[in-house]
């Protein structure tokens, strides 16, 4: 994702706030899927996550937490998110639920893309 705008979200299907937040992430993904790299990360098993995704009609890609090399970011307690600009700087660090389907976020992402 070097040189791209990146949206990262840590989530868990069993946490009710995550389910609510993922609806706004789906809308964000629908709008920017070709312009932003999305990493929607969970540390859950694949089968329950796939069932959750189908049940909620979510189509964004899911990344499963990989054990191995440490991430350069702090893995926050779900739900939590980062928006990273093209130079790799963290522009948003959100701990807890957020609404990602709004004009303020769209304006920020448009600015970061351009």
N, C-alpha and C positions, 0 to 999 in steps of 0.2 A: 504493500500500500504506500510505499515511499512516493512522495510527490502528489498524493491524493488526499482529499478530505476524508476523514474517517469518523464513523459513528460506532461507538462500542457500548454495549449494554450487558450488564450481568443480571441474570434473572433465574427464577426457580418457579416451576409451574405450581408448586404447592403453596406459594406465598400469594395471597389474594391481591395485594397491591401490584404485584408483577403482572397479573392477568389484565388488570385495568390499564396499566401503562402500555402493555404490548399492543393494545388497539391503536393508540396514538403512534406507536412506532411503526405499525403496519401502514398507516396513512403516510408517514414520513418516508418509508421505504417505497411506497407506490409512487411518490412524487420524485424521489431522487435516486432510485435504484441504478440508473445509468451514470450518475455524476458523483456519487459518494460510495465509499466502501463500507459496508455494514458488517459488523461482528456482533451478533446477538449470541452471547455466551452463557452456557449452563454447565453445571457439573453433574447433571442428572444422567441416568441411563437413557439410551436412545429410544427404546420402545415407548415408555410413558410419554416422553417428549413428543414423539411423532403422533401419538394418539391425541395429545393436547393440542398440537398444531392443527390437525384435521378437524377436531371438534370446534375449534375457534376460527377456522378458515384463515389461518395465518399462512402467508406464503414467503415471508422473508427467510433467508438462509439462517440456519442455526449452526453455531460452532460449539463443539463439545470441548470442555476444558481438557487440555492435554497435559499429562504429567511429564515433566522433563525440565527443559531450560526455563528459567524464571522469566517472567514478563517484565518489561521495563516499567509497566504501570502497576500501581497498587491495585490488587484485586479487591474491590469494594464489596461490602455486604449487599446482596440483592434486595430490592432493585436499586441499581445505581448505573451511571452512564458517564461517558466522556465524549466530547467532540474535539477532534484534533485537526489542526490546519495542515496545509500542504508541506509546511516546513517541519512538521512534527511537534509543534507547540500545542499544549493542552489549552483549548479556548473555553471549554465548559467542563466542569467536574461537578456532577450532580449526585449527591448521596440521597437516596430515598426516591419515592415516586415523583414523576414529572409528566407534564403534558407536552409532548413533542410535536403535536399537530396544531401549531399556532403561528401567527404572522411574525412574531419576534424571532422564533427559531428559523423560519423560512428566510427572513431577511439576513440573519447571521450566516446561514449556509450559503445563500446566494453570494454574499460578500466574500466568503472563504473560497468558493469555487472560482469566482472572477479574480 
